[in-house]
Amino acid sequence: MDKNAVQRIESGERFVTDIELKVLSRVLGVTADELLNAKDIQNIS
């Protein structure tokens, strides 16, 4: 996944596929459920 894809995901212009979600959760050391849990999302801006 390149930098532009990540930027588009962060801005809501691109969706994350199920396979990408699995890989991202493994890389970040969290479960896919943790990534999908809206109450854990924080605005960093």
C-alpha positions as CSV (number, residue, x, y, z in Angstrom):
1,M,0.0,0.0,0.0
2,D,1.6,3.3,-1.0
3,K,1.5,6.6,0.8
4,N,-1.2,8.0,-1.5
5,A,-3.5,5.1,-0.8
6,V,-3.1,5.6,3.0
7,Q,-3.8,9.3,2.6
8,R,-7.0,8.6,0.6
9,I,-8.1,6.1,3.3
10,E,-7.5,8.6,6.1
11,S,-9.5,11.3,4.2
12,G,-12.4,8.9,3.5
13,E,-11.8,9.0,-0.2
14,R,-11.0,5.2,-0.4
15,F,-12.3,2.2,1.4
16,V,-10.2,-0.5,3.0
17,T,-10.7,-4.0,1.7
18,D,-11.1,-7.0,4.0
19,I,-7.7,-8.3,3.0
20,E,-6.1,-4.9,3.7
21,L,-7.9,-4.7,7.1
22,K,-6.4,-8.1,8.1
23,V,-2.9,-7.0,7.1
24,L,-3.2,-3.6,8.7
25,S,-4.4,-5.2,12.0
26,R,-1.4,-7.6,12.0
27,V,1.1,-4.8,11.2
28,L,-0.4,-2.5,13.9
29,G,-0.6,-5.3,16.5
30,V,-4.4,-5.0,17.1
31,T,-7.4,-7.0,16.1
32,A,-9.6,-6.1,13.1
33,D,-12.4,-5.5,15.6
34,E,-10.3,-2.9,17.4
35,L,-9.8,-1.1,14.1
36,L,-13.5,-1.2,13.3
37,N,-14.7,-0.1,16.7
38,A,-15.9,3.5,16.2
39,K,-15.8,4.4,19.8
40,D,-12.0,4.0,19.8
41,I,-11.5,6.4,16.9
42,Q,-9.9,9.7,17.8
43,N,-9.6,12.8,15.8
44,I,-5.9,13.7,15.6
45,S,-6.3,17.0,13.7
